[in-house]
Amino acid sequence: MSENKIGEKALDSIIGEMIDTVTNSKDEIFEIGEQSRTEFEQLNTELKETKTQVVEIIDEGDKLERQVRFSRMRLSEVSKHFDKYSEGQIREVYEQTHQLQMQLSVKREQEKQLREKRDELEQRLRRLEETVERADALGGKISVVLNYLNKDFRQVSETLEDAREKQAFGLQIIEAQEEERRRLSREIHDGPAQMLANVMLRSELVDRTFRERGVDEAIKEIKDVRKMVRSALYEVRRIIYDLRPMALDDLGLVPTLKKYLATIEEYNTDLEIQFTSHGEEKRLDSKYEVALFRLVQEATQNAVKHAEAKLIHVSFELTRNTVNIVVKDNGKGFDTGQKKEKSFGLVGMKERVEMLEGELSIDSEIGQGTVIMIQVPLNK
């Protein structure tokens, strides 16, 4: 048997093992998702019951507190005019007051325990919800990989020269998938998850602030919580856009850019974004629309997050043969001659432009803002 035949059999065996492994992983992820959904429903029911118990015990505690105040007033009255009451009456009032105070103390402790239980349940629900979302996302991605392995990968294997090239190609796919999962996990954990956790903590302070410091201070806390919610919503929308903006497929590049930049401006109240479009607003090939959108997205995010710009101007020009994009900001700028560590954003932009056979230039000085110019030829 020739070496090529042996190599093909070895490759088919590798592909079969990969398919079996990925299929098993998909089943395991699906099972994790289903278990998490079941537990989520159970915890959600328990949380609703706990919240009801918290409201009931607060009402009971408030009633007892009023009874304690009335009993204390009664005890004070008896103490002032003890000559009018018998020793048994005085003892009865004292014992009643003491008993009510003990009952109130027990109720408040029960209220504290129920509040802690409620907070713990809410945290567990958030973690479970993240687990379900990740399981769904991973399941979808694994389905894509399975489809690739079952169809496209087998076709590619027929054209690869040897098993080493085939193995390297497969490993690159898996590595890219894992890197994307890690990036999304980091972004969700460091962004919306942290923000929502802070919202929960701050929302608990509102009730305490209202009781201890008054309405005005509580309103300030509520305003702060509202700002945090807006930031969390912005981060969620940004992550969705990072995955792929749905409007890009439906509306095209220019309308999607307008909507995206308007969203950034809306959630950054101290930021102004000016967008101008020149030329015909026609649909481009999908690879151009996605790549150009990502370039504008990366340049804008750099201006907002790193340059701390207050004004960003985005110019988009579509001619017959080229696309010209200029993103200018009035941020703090940087030294283009100094290589920054982990400047993956600019590296990714350069790689995208090179893939489109275009040109990218960056003009920036410390304290003078940044101008990014992109020119991409439209190949027929």
DRENTIMI-553938 format. One record per atom (N, C-alpha, C): x, y, z; residue in one letter. Coordinates in steps of 0.1 Angstrom, whole numbers, padded with zeros to 4 digits, always signed. Layout:
XYZA;...
//
This chain:
+0009-0012+0000M;+0000+0000+0000M;+0009+0012+0000M;+0006+0022-0008S;+0014+0034-0009S;+0013+0043+0003S;+0023+0052+0005E;+0024+0061+0017E;+0012+0070+0016E;+0008+0075+0004N;-0004+0084+0004N;-0017+0077+0009N;-0019+0065+0005K;-0030+0058+0010K;-0030+0056+0025K;-0018+0053+0030I;-0017+0052+0045I;-0020+0065+0052I;-0014+0076+0045G;-0017+0089+0051G;-0031+0093+0051G;-0038+0090+0040E;-0053+0093+0039E;-0060+0086+0050E;-0057+0073+0052K;-0064+0065+0062K;-0061+0071+0076K;-0049+0075+0078A;-0045+0081+0091A;-0053+0094+0093A;-0054+0102+0083L;-0061+0115+0084L;-0076+0112+0086L;-0082+0102+0079D;-0096+0099+0081D;-0098+0095+0096D;-0089+0087+0101S;-0090+0082+0115S;-0089+0094+0124S;-0080+0104+0121I;-0079+0116+0130I;-0092+0124+0130I;-0098+0125+0117I;-0110+0133+0116I;-0121+0126+0123I;-0122+0113+0122G;-0133+0105+0129G;-0132+0107+0144G;-0120+0107+0149E;-0118+0109+0164E;-0121+0123+0168E;-0118+0133+0159M;-0121+0146+0163M;-0137+0148+0163M;-0143+0142+0153I;-0158+0143+0152I;-0164+0137+0165I;-0159+0125+0168D;-0165+0119+0180D;-0162+0127+0193D;-0150+0133+0194T;-0147+0141+0206T;-0156+0154+0206T;-0157+0160+0195V;-0165+0172+0194V;-0180+0169+0197V;-0185+0158+0191T;-0199+0154+0194T;-0201+0152+0208T;-0192+0144+0215N;-0194+0142+0229N;-0193+0155+0237N;-0185+0164+0233S;-0184+0177+0240S;-0197+0184+0238S;-0202+0184+0226K;-0215+0191+0224K;-0226+0185+0233K;-0227+0172+0234D;-0237+0165+0243D;-0235+0169+0257D;-0222+0170+0262E;-0219+0173+0275E;-0223+0188+0278E;-0220+0197+0268I;-0224+0211+0270I;-0239+0212+0270I;-0246+0205+0262F;-0261+0205+0262F;-0266+0200+0275F;-0260+0190+0281E;-0265+0185+0293E;-0263+0195+0305E;-0251+0201+0304I;-0248+0212+0314I;-0258+0223+0313I;-0261+0227+0301G;-0271+0238+0299G;-0285+0234+0304G;-0289+0222+0301E;-0302+0217+0306E;-0303+0216+0321E;-0292+0211+0327Q;-0292+0210+0342Q;-0292+0224+0348Q;-0284+0233+0342S;-0284+0247+0347S;-0298+0254+0345S;-0305+0251+0334R;-0318+0257+0333R;-0328+0252+0343R;-0327+0239+0346T;-0336+0233+0356T;-0333+0239+0370T;-0320+0240+0373E;-0316+0246+0386E;-0320+0260+0387E;-0319+0267+0375F;-0323+0282+0374F;-0337+0283+0378F;-0346+0275+0372E;-0360+0276+0375E;-0363+0273+0389E;-0357+0263+0395Q;-0359+0260+0409Q;-0354+0271+0418Q;-0343+0277+0415L;-0338+0288+0423L;-0346+0300+0422L;-0351+0302+0409N;-0360+0314+0407N;-0373+0313+0415N;-0379+0301+0416T;-0390+0299+0424T;-0387+0301+0439T;-0376+0296+0443E;-0372+0298+0457E;-0369+0313+0460E;-0364+0320+0450L;-0361+0334+0452L;-0374+0342+0454L;-0384+0339+0445K;-0397+0346+0446K;-0403+0343+0460K;-0402+0331+0465E;-0408+0328+0478E;-0400+0335+0489E;-0387+0336+0488T;-0379+0343+0498T;-0382+0358+0498T;-0384+0364+0486K;-0387+0378+0486K;-0401+0380+0492K;-0410+0371+0490T;-0423+0373+0497T;-0422+0372+0512T;-0414+0362+0516Q;-0411+0361+0531Q;-0404+0373+0536Q;-0395+0379+0529V;-0389+0391+0534V;-0399+0403+0536V;-0408+0404+0526V;-0418+0415+0527V;-0427+0412+0539V;-0431+0399+0541E;-0440+0396+0552E;-0433+0398+0566E;-0421+0394+0567I;-0414+0395+0580I;-0411+0410+0583I;-0409+0418+0572I;-0407+0433+0574I;-0419+0439+0580I;-0431+0435+0574D;-0444+0440+0579D;-0446+0436+0593D;-0443+0423+0597E;-0444+0418+0610E;-0435+0426+0620E;-0423+0428+0615G;-0413+0435+0623G;-0418+0450+0626G;-0423+0456+0615D;-0428+0470+0617D;-0440+0470+0627D;-0449+0460+0626K;-0460+0460+0636K;-0455+0458+0650K;-0445+0449+0652L;-0440+0447+0665L;-0433+0459+0670L;-0426+0467+0661E;-0419+0479+0665E;-0429+0489+0670E;-0440+0490+0663R;-0451+0500+0668R;-0456+0495+0682R;-0458+0482+0684Q;-0462+0477+0697Q;-0452+0480+0708Q;-0439+0478+0704V;-0429+0481+0714V;-0429+0495+0718V;-0430+0504+0708R;-0431+0519+0712R;-0443+0522+0721R;-0454+0516+0718F;-0466+0519+0726F;-0464+0513+0740F;-0458+0501+0741S;-0456+0495+0754S;-0446+0502+0762S;-0435+0508+0755R;-0426+0516+0762R;-0432+0529+0768R;-0441+0535+0760M;-0448+0546+0765M;-0457+0543+0777M;-0463+0531+0776R;-0472+0526+0787R;-0463+0524+0799R;-0451+0518+0797L;-0442+0515+0808L;-0437+0528+0815L;-0434+0538+0806S;-0430+0551+0812S;-0441+0558+0820S;-0453+0556+0815E;-0465+0562+0822E;-0467+0555+0836E;-0466+0542+0836V;-0467+0535+0848V;-0456+0538+0858V;-0444+0540+0853S;-0432+0543+0861S;-0434+0557+0868S;-0439+0566+0860K;-0441+0580+0866K;-0452+0580+0877K;-0462+0572+0875H;-0473+0572+0884H;-0475+0558+0890H;-0464+0553+0896F;-0464+0539+0901F;-0474+0538+0913F;-0476+0550+0920D;-0485+0549+0932D;-0500+0546+0928D;-0503+0548+0915K;-0517+0546+0910K;-0519+0531+0906K;-0508+0524+0904Y;-0509+0510+0899Y;-0504+0500+0909Y;-0509+0488+0909S;-0505+0478+0918S;-0491+0472+0913S;-0485+0465+0922E;-0472+0458+0918E;-0474+0448+0907E;-0486+0441+0907G;-0488+0432+0896G;-0490+0439+0882G;-0497+0450+0883Q;-0499+0457+0870Q;-0486+0462+0864Q;-0477+0467+0873I;-0464+0472+0869I;-0456+0461+0863I;-0456+0449+0870R;-0448+0438+0865R;-0454+0433+0852R;-0467+0434+0850E;-0473+0429+0838E;-0469+0438+0826E;-0469+0451+0828V;-0465+0460+0818V;-0450+0459+0814V;-0442+0457+0824Y;-0427+0455+0822Y;-0425+0442+0814Y;-0431+0431+0819E;-0429+0418+0812E;-0434+0419+0797E;-0445+0425+0795Q;-0451+0426+0782Q;-0441+0434+0773Q;-0435+0445+0778T;-0426+0453+0770T;-0413+0445+0767T;-0408+0437+0777H;-0396+0429+0775H;-0399+0418+0765H;-0411+0412+0765Q;-0414+0401+0756Q;-0415+0407+0742Q;-0421+0418+0740L;-0423+0424+0727L;-0409+0428+0721L;-0400+0433+0730Q;-0386+0436+0725Q;-0379+0424+0720Q;-0381+0413+0728M;-0374+0400+0724M;-0380+0395+0711M;-0393+0396+0709Q;-0399+0392+0696Q;-0394+0400+0685Q;-0393+0413+0687L;-0388+0422+0677L;-0374+0419+0673L;-0366+0416+0683S;-0352+0412+0680S;-0351+0400+0672S;-0359+0390+0675V;-0360+0377+0667V;-0364+0380+0653V;-0374+0388+0651K;-0379+0391+0638K;-0369+0398+0629K;-0361+0408+0636R;-0351+0415+0628R;-0340+0405+0624R;-0336+0396+0633E;-0326+0386+0629E;-0331+0377+0618E;-0344+0373+0618Q;-0349+0365+0608Q;-0349+0373+0595Q;-0352+0386+0595E;-0352+0394+0584E;-0338+0395+0578E;-0328+0396+0586K;-0314+0397+0582K;-0311+0384+0575K;-0314+0373+0580Q;-0311+0360+0574Q;-0318+0358+0561Q;-0330+0362+0560L;-0338+0361+0547L;-0332+0370+0537L;-0327+0382+0541R;-0321+0391+0531R;-0308+0385+0526R;-0300+0379+0535E;-0288+0373+0530E;-0291+0361+0521E;-0301+0353+0524K;-0305+0342+0516K;-0309+0347+0502K;-0317+0358+0502R;-0322+0364+0489R;-0310+0368+0481R;-0300+0375+0487D;-0288+0380+0480D;-0280+0368+0474D;-0279+0358+0482E;-0271+0346+0478E;-0278+0340+0466E;-0292+0339+0466L;-0299+0333+0455L;-0298+0341+0443L;-0298+0354+0444E;-0297+0363+0432E;-0283+0361+0426E;-0273+0360+0434Q;-0259+0358+0429Q;-0258+0344+0422Q;-0264+0334+0428R;-0264+0321+0421R;-0272+0321+0408R;-0283+0328+0408L;-0291+0329+0396L;-0283+0336+0385L;-0275+0347+0388R;-0267+0353+0378R;-0256+0344+0372R;-0250+0337+0381R;-0240+0327+0377R;-0246+0316+0368R;-0258+0311+0372L;-0264+0301+0364L;-0268+0307+0350L;-0273+0319+0350E;-0277+0325+0337E;-0265+0326+0328E;-0254+0330+0334E;-0242+0331+0325E;-0238+0317+0320E;-0239+0307+0329T;-0236+0294+0324T;-0244+0289+0313T;-0258+0292+0314V;-0267+0288+0303V;-0263+0295+0290V;-0261+0308+0291E;-0257+0316+0279E;-0244+0311+0273E;-0234+0308+0281R;-0222+0302+0276R;-0224+0289+0269R;-0232+0280+0276A;-0235+0267+0271A;-0241+0268+0257A;-0251+0277+0256D;-0258+0279+0243D;-0249+0284+0232D;-0240+0294+0236A;-0231+0299+0226A;-0221+0289+0222A;-0215+0281+0232L;-0206+0271+0228L;-0212+0260+0220L;-0225+0256+0223G;-0232+0246+0215G;-0233+0250+0201G;-0237+0263+0198G;-0238+0268+0185G;-0224+0268+0177G;-0214+0271+0184K;-0201+0271+0178K;-0196+0257+0175K;-0199+0248+0184I;-0195+0234+0182I;-0203+0228+0170I;-0215+0232+0168S;-0223+0228+0157S;-0216+0232+0144S;-0211+0245+0144V;-0204+0249+0132V;-0192+0241+0129V;-0184+0238+0140V;-0172+0230+0139V;-0176+0216+0133V;-0186+0210+0139L;-0191+0197+0134L;-0194+0197+0120L;-0201+0207+0116N;-0205+0208+0102N;-0193+0209+0093N;-0183+0217+0098Y;-0171+0219+0090Y;-0163+0205+0090Y;-0162+0198+0101L;-0155+0186+0101L;-0162+0175+0092L;-0175+0175+0092N;-0182+0165+0084N;-0182+0168+0069N;-0181+0180+0065K;-0182+0184+0051K;-0169+0190+0046K;-0168+0203+0049D;-0157+0211+0044D;-0143+0205+0047D;-0142+0200+0060F;-0129+0196+0064F;-0124+0183+0055F;-0134+0174+0053R;-0131+0163+0045R;-0127+0167+0030R;-0133+0177+0025Q;-0130+0182+0012Q;-0116+0188+0012Q;-0113+0195+0022V;-0099+0201+0023V;-0089+0190+0025V;-0092+0180+0032S;-0082+0169+0035S;-0078+0163+0022S;-0086+0162+0012E;-0083+0156-0001E;-0072+0164-0009E;-0071+0177-0006T;-0062+0186-0013T;-0049+0188-0005T;-0049+0185+0008L;-0037+0188+0016L;-0026+0177+0012L;-0014+0181+0013E;-0003+0173+0008E;+0000+0162+0018E;-0001+0164+0031D;+0003+0154+0040D;-0005+0156+0053D;-0003+0147+0062A;-0011+0147+0075A;-0006+0159+0084A;+0006+0163+0083R;+0011+0174+0091R;+0004+0187+0088R;+0002+0190+0075E;-0006+0202+0071E;-0020+0201+0076E;-0026+0190+0074K;-0040+0188+0079K;-0041+0190+0094K;-0032+0184+0102Q;-0033+0185+0116Q;-0031+0200+0120Q;-0021+0207+0114A;-0019+0221+0117A;-0032+0230+0114A;-0038+0227+0103F;-0050+0234+0099F;-0061+0232+0109F;-0063+0219+0113G;-0074+0217+0123G;-0071+0223+0137G;-0058+0223+0141L;-0054+0229+0154L;-0056+0244+0153L;-0054+0250+0142Q;-0056+0265+0141Q;-0071+0268+0143Q;-0080+0260+0137I;-0094+0262+0139I;-0098+0261+0153I;-0094+0250+0160I;-0097+0248+0174I;-0091+0260+0182I;-0079+0264+0180E;-0073+0274+0187E;-0080+0287+0186E;-0085+0290+0174A;-0092+0303+0171A;-0106+0302+0179A;-0112+0291+0179Q;-0125+0289+0186Q;-0122+0292+0201Q;-0112+0285+0206E;-0109+0287+0221E;-0106+0301+0224E;-0098+0308+0216E;-0094+0322+0218E;-0106+0331+0219E;-0116+0328+0209E;-0128+0336+0209E;-0136+0334+0222E;-0137+0321+0226R;-0144+0319+0239R;-0138+0326+0251R;-0124+0325+0251R;-0117+0332+0262R;-0120+0347+0262R;-0120+0353+0250R;-0122+0367+0249R;-0136+0371+0254R;-0146+0363+0249L;-0160+0366+0253L;-0161+0364+0268L;-0155+0354+0273S;-0156+0351+0288S;-0151+0362+0296S;-0139+0367+0291R;-0132+0379+0298R;-0141+0391+0297R;-0146+0394+0285E;-0154+0406+0284E;-0167+0406+0292E;-0174+0394+0292I;-0186+0393+0300I;-0183+0394+0315I;-0172+0387+0319H;-0169+0387+0333H;-0165+0401+0338H;-0156+0408+0330D;-0150+0421+0334D;-0160+0432+0332D;-0170+0430+0322G;-0179+0441+0319G;-0192+0439+0325G;-0202+0434+0318P;-0216+0434+0323P;-0218+0426+0336P;-0211+0415+0338A;-0212+0407+0350A;-0208+0415+0363A;-0196+0422+0362Q;-0192+0430+0373Q;-0201+0442+0375Q;-0205+0448+0364M;-0214+0460+0366M;-0228+0456+0372M;-0233+0445+0368L;-0246+0440+0374L;-0245+0436+0388L;-0233+0430+0392A;-0231+0427+0406A;-0230+0440+0414A;-0223+0450+0409N;-0223+0463+0416N;-0237+0470+0417N;-0245+0468+0406V;-0258+0473+0407V;-0266+0467+0418V;-0265+0454+0420M;-0272+0447+0430M;-0268+0452+0444M;-0254+0454+0446L;-0249+0459+0459L;-0254+0473+0461L;-0254+0481+0451R;-0258+0495+0453R;-0273+0496+0455R;-0280+0487+0449S;-0295+0488+0451S;-0299+0484+0465S;-0291+0476+0472E;-0293+0473+0486E;-0290+0485+0495E;-0281+0494+0490L;-0278+0506+0498L;-0289+0516+0497L;-0297+0516+0487V;-0308+0525+0485V;-0318+0525+0497V;-0322+0512+0500D;-0331+0511+0512D;-0325+0515+0525D;-0312+0512+0527R;-0306+0516+0539R;-0304+0531+0539R;-0300+0537+0528T;-0298+0551+0527T;-0311+0559+0530T;-0322+0553+0524F;-0335+0560+0527F;-0339+0560+0541F;-0336+0549+0548R;-0340+0548+0562R;-0330+0556+0571R;-0317+0557+0567E;-0308+0563+0576E;-0305+0577+0573E;-0306+0581+0560R;-0301+0594+0556R;-0311+0602+0549R;-0323+0597+0546G;-0334+0605+0540G;-0336+0603+0526G;-0346+0609+0520V;-0351+0608+0507V;-0340+0613+0497V;-0335+0625+0500D;-0326+0631+0490D;-0313+0623+0488D;-0308+0617+0498E;-0296+0609+0496E;-0300+0596+0489E;-0312+0590+0492A;-0316+0578+0485A;-0318+0581+0470A;-0323+0593+0466I;-0325+0596+0452I;-0311+0597+0445I;-0301+0602+0452K;-0288+0603+0447K;-0282+0588+0444K;-0285+0579+0453E;-0281+0566+0451E;-0288+0559+0439E;-0301+0562+0438I;-0308+0557+0427I;-0303+0562+0413I;-0299+0575+0413K;-0293+0580+0401K;-0280+0573+0397K;-0272+0571+0408D;-0259+0563+0405D;-0262+0549+0400D;-0272+0543+0406V;-0276+0529+0401V;-0280+0530+0387V;-0288+0540+0383R;-0293+0542+0369R;-0281+0543+0360R;-0271+0551+0364K;-0259+0553+0355K;-0252+0539+0353K;-0251+0531+0364M;-0244+0518+0363M;-0252+0509+0354M;-0265+0510+0354V;-0274+0501+0346V;-0271+0505+0331V;-0271+0518+0328R;-0269+0523+0315R;-0255+0518+0310R;-0245+0519+0318S;-0232+0514+0314S;-0232+0499+0311S;-0239+0491+0320A;-0240+0477+0317A;-0247+0474+0304A;-0258+0481+0301L;-0265+0479+0289L;-0256+0483+0277L;-0248+0494+0278Y;-0239+0497+0267Y;-0229+0486+0265Y;-0224+0480+0276E;-0214+0470+0274E;-0220+0458+0267E;-0232+0454+0271V;-0239+0443+0265V;-0241+0445+0250V;-0246+0457+0247R;-0247+0460+0232R;-0234+0460+0225R;-0224+0465+0232R;-0211+0465+0225R;-0206+0451+0222R;-0208+0442+0232I;-0204+0428+0230I;-0212+0422+0218I;-0225+0425+0217I;-0233+0420+0206I;-0228+0425+0193I;-0224+0438+0193Y;-0218+0443+0180Y;-0205+0437+0177Y;-0197+0433+0188D;-0185+0427+0186D;-0187+0413+0179D;-0197+0406+0183L;-0200+0393+0177L;-0204+0395+0162L;-0214+0403+0160R;-0218+0407+0146R;-0231+0415+0147R;-0230+0427+0142P;-0242+0435+0142P;-0253+0430+0132P;-0265+0427+0137M;-0275+0421+0128M;-0279+0431+0117M;-0278+0444+0120A;-0283+0454+0111A;-0274+0454+0098A;-0261+0449+0100L;-0252+0449+0089L;-0257+0441+0077L;-0263+0429+0080D;-0269+0421+0070D;-0282+0427+0064D;-0289+0433+0072D;-0303+0438+0067D;-0302+0452+0061D;-0294+0461+0066L;-0294+0475+0062L;-0282+0479+0053L;-0271+0472+0056G;-0259+0476+0048G;-0250+0484+0057G;-0238+0488+0052L;-0227+0493+0060L;-0230+0507+0065L;-0234+0516+0057V;-0235+0530+0061V;-0246+0532+0072V;-0258+0527+0070P;-0268+0528+0081P;-0264+0521+0094P;-0257+0510+0093T;-0253+0503+0105T;-0242+0511+0112T;-0233+0518+0105L;-0223+0526+0111L;-0230+0538+0118L;-0240+0544+0112K;-0248+0555+0118K;-0254+0551+0131K;-0260+0539+0131K;-0267+0534+0143K;-0257+0531+0154K;-0246+0524+0150Y;-0236+0521+0160Y;-0230+0533+0166Y;-0226+0543+0158L;-0220+0555+0164L;-0230+0563+0172L;-0243+0563+0168A;-0253+0569+0176A;-0254+0562+0190A;-0253+0549+0190T;-0254+0542+0203T;-0243+0545+0212T;-0231+0546+0206I;-0219+0550+0215I;-0221+0563+0220I;-0226+0573+0212E;-0228+0587+0217E;-0238+0587+0227E;-0249+0579+0226E;-0260+0579+0236E;-0255+0575+0249E;-0247+0565+0250Y;-0242+0559+0263Y;-0230+0566+0268Y;-0225+0576+0261N;-0213+0584+0266N;-0218+0598+0266N;-0224+0603+0276T;-0231+0616+0276T;-0221+0628+0273T;-0208+0626+0277D;-0199+0637+0275D;-0191+0636+0261D;-0196+0627+0252L;-0190+0625+0240L;-0199+0629+0228L;-0192+0635+0218E;-0199+0639+0206E;-0193+0632+0194E;-0201+0625+0186I;-0196+0618+0174I;-0202+0624+0161I;-0194+0629+0152Q;-0199+0634+0139Q;-0196+0624+0128Q;-0206+0621+0121F;-0205+0611+0110F;-0209+0617+0097F;-0200+0616+0087T;-0203+0621+0074T;-0201+0610+0063T;-0210+0610+0054S;-0209+0599+0043S;-0209+0606+0030S;-0200+0602+0021H;-0199+0608+0008H;-0200+0596-0003H;-0205+0599-0014G;-0207+0589-0025G;-0220+0582-0024G;-0221+0572-0032E;-0233+0564-0033E;-0234+0554-0022E;-0245+0553-0015E;-0248+0544-0004E;-0253+0530-0010E;-0243+0523-0015K;-0247+0510-0021K;-0241+0499-0013K;-0247+0487-0015R;-0242+0475-0008R;-0229+0470-0014R;-0221+0466-0005L;-0208+0460-0009L;-0208+0445-0006L;-0198+0438-0011D;-0196+0424-0008D;-0195+0423+0007D;-0200+0411+0012S;-0201+0409+0027S;-0187+0410+0033S;-0177+0405+0027K;-0164+0406+0033K;-0159+0420+0035K;-0163+0429+0026Y;-0159+0443+0027Y;-0167+0450+0038Y;-0180+0447+0038E;-0189+0454+0048E;-0184+0450+0063E;-0182+0437+0065V;-0178+0433+0078V;-0165+0439+0082V;-0155+0438+0073A;-0141+0443+0076A;-0141+0458+0079A;-0148+0465+0070L;-0148+0480+0072L;-0156+0484+0085L;-0166+0477+0088F;-0173+0480+0100F;-0164+0477+0112F;-0157+0466+0112R;-0148+0463+0123R;-0137+0474+0124R;-0132+0479+0113L;-0122+0489+0114L;-0127+0502+0120L;-0138+0506+0116V;-0144+0518+0122V;-0147+0515+0137V;-0152+0504+0140Q;-0155+0500+0154Q;-0143+0500+0163Q;-0132+0494+0158E;-0120+0494+0166E;-0114+0508+0168E;-0114+0516+0157A;-0108+0530+0158A;-0117+0538+0168A;-0130+0537+0167T;-0139+0544+0176T;-0137+0540+0191T;-0136+0527+0193Q;-0135+0522+0207Q;-0121+0526+0213Q;-0111+0527+0204N;-0098+0532+0209N;-0099+0546+0213N;-0106+0554+0205A;-0107+0568+0208A;-0115+0570+0221A;-0125+0562+0224V;-0134+0564+0236V;-0126+0558+0248V;-0121+0546+0247K;-0115+0540+0259K;-0101+0544+0263K;-0093+0545+0253H;-0079+0548+0255H;-0075+0563+0254H;-0080+0569+0243A;-0077+0583+0241A;-0086+0592+0249A;-0097+0587+0255E;-0106+0595+0263E;-0110+0608+0256E;-0114+0606+0243A;-0118+0617+0235A;-0132+0622+0238A;-0134+0635+0236K;-0147+0641+0237K;-0154+0644+0224K;-0146+0644+0213L;-0152+0646+0200L;-0145+0637+0190L;-0153+0630+0183I;-0148+0620+0173I;-0155+0623+0159I;-0148+0624+0149H;-0153+0626+0135H;-0150+0614+0127H;-0160+0608+0121V;-0159+0597+0113V;-0163+0601+0099V;-0154+0599+0089S;-0158+0603+0075S;-0157+0590+0067S;-0167+0587+0059F;-0168+0575+0051F;-0171+0580+0036F;-0162+0576+0027E;-0163+0579+0013E;-0163+0567+0004E;-0173+0565-0004L;-0173+0554-0013L;-0172+0559-0027L;-0161+0556-0034T;-0160+0559-0048T;-0162+0547-0057T;-0159+0548-0069R;-0162+0537-0078R;-0152+0525-0075R;-0140+0529-0072N;-0129+0518-0070N;-0124+0517-0056N;-0127+0526-0047T;-0121+0526-0034T;-0131+0530-0023T;-0127+0526-0011V;-0134+0531+0001V;-0124+0538+0009V;-0127+0551+0013N;-0118+0559+0021N;-0125+0562+0035N;-0118+0559+0045I;-0123+0561+0059I;-0113+0570+0067I;-0118+0580+0074V;-0110+0588+0083V;-0117+0589+0096V;-0109+0585+0107V;-0115+0586+0120V;-0105+0595+0128V;-0111+0607+0132K;-0103+0617+0139K;-0109+0620+0153K;-0100+0621+0163D;-0105+0624+0176D;-0096+0634+0183D;-0101+0641+0193N;-0094+0651+0200N;-0089+0646+0214N;-0086+0633+0214G;-0081+0626+0227G;-0067+0630+0230G;-0061+0622+0239K;-0048+0625+0245K;-0037+0621+0235K;-0040+0613+0225G;-0030+0609+0216G;-0019+0600+0221G;-0009+0596+0213F;+0002+0587+0217F;+0014+0589+0208F;+0025+0584+0212D;+0037+0585+0204D;+0037+0573+0195D;+0035+0575+0182T;+0035+0564+0172T;+0049+0557+0171T;+0059+0564+0175G;+0072+0558+0174G;+0075+0548+0185G;+0067+0549+0195Q;+0070+0540+0207Q;+0060+0528+0206Q;+0066+0516+0206K;+0058+0504+0205K;+0051+0501+0218K;+0038+0500+0218K;+0031+0496+0231K;+0029+0481+0232K;+0030+0477+0244E;+0028+0463+0247E;+0013+0460+0246E;+0009+0448+0241K;-0004+0444+0240K;-0013+0454+0232K;-0007+0460+0222S;-0016+0469+0214S;-0022+0461+0203S;-0031+0451+0207F;-0037+0442+0198F;-0047+0449+0189F;-0053+0459+0193G;-0063+0466+0185G;-0057+0472+0172G;-0046+0479+0173L;-0040+0484+0161L;-0034+0473+0152L;-0028+0463+0159V;-0023+0452+0151V;-0034+0445+0143V;-0046+0443+0149G;-0057+0437+0142G;-0062+0446+0131G;-0062+0459+0133M;-0066+0468+0122M;-0057+0467+0110M;-0044+0467+0113K;-0034+0466+0102K;-0036+0453+0094K;-0038+0442+0102E;-0040+0429+0095E;-0052+0429+0086E;-0063+0435+0091R;-0076+0435+0083R;-0073+0443+0070R;-0067+0454+0072V;-0064+0463+0060V;-0055+0455+0050V;-0045+0449+0055E;-0036+0441+0046E;-0044+0430+0039E;-0053+0423+0046M;-0061+0413+0039M;-0069+0418+0028M;-0073+0431+0029L;-0081+0437+0018L;-0073+0444+0008L;-0059+0442+0010E;-0050+0449+0001E;-0051+0464+0001E;-0054+0469+0013G;-0055+0484+0015G;-0043+0490+0022G;-0045+0503+0025E;-0034+0510+0032E;-0040+0516+0045E;-0032+0516+0055L;-0036+0522+0068L;-0025+0531+0073L;-0028+0544+0077S;-0019+0553+0082S;-0024+0559+0095S;-0016+0561+0105I;-0020+0566+0118I;-0011+0578+0121I;-0017+0589+0123D;-0010+0602+0127D;-0015+0606+0141D;-0005+0606+0150S;-0009+0610+0164S;+0003+0616+0171S;+0000+0625+0180E;+0010+0631+0189E;+0004+0632+0203E;+0012+0631+0213I;+0007+0632+0227I;+0001+0646+0229I;-0012+0645+0233G;-0019+0658+0236G;-0026+0664+0224G;-0024+0658+0212Q;-0028+0664+0199Q;-0039+0656+0192Q;-0044+0645+0199G;-0054+0637+0192G;-0048+0627+0182G;-0057+0620+0175T;-0052+0609+0166T;-0061+0610+0153T;-0054+0607+0142V;-0061+0606+0129V;-0057+0593+0123V;-0068+0585+0120I;-0066+0572+0114I;-0072+0573+0100I;-0064+0570+0089M;-0068+0570+0076M;-0067+0556+0069M;-0078+0552+0063I;-0079+0539+0057I;-0083+0540+0043I;-0076+0533+0034Q;-0080+0533+0020Q;-0080+0518+0015Q;-0092+0513+0010V;-0093+0500+0006V;-0098+0499-0008V;-0091+0492-0017P;-0095+0491-0031P;-0107+0481-0032P;-0116+0484-0041L;-0128+0475-0043L;-0125+0467-0055L;-0120+0454-0053N;-0117+0445-0064N;-0130+0440-0070N;-0130+0440-0083K;-0142+0435-0090K;-0144+0420-0088K;
//
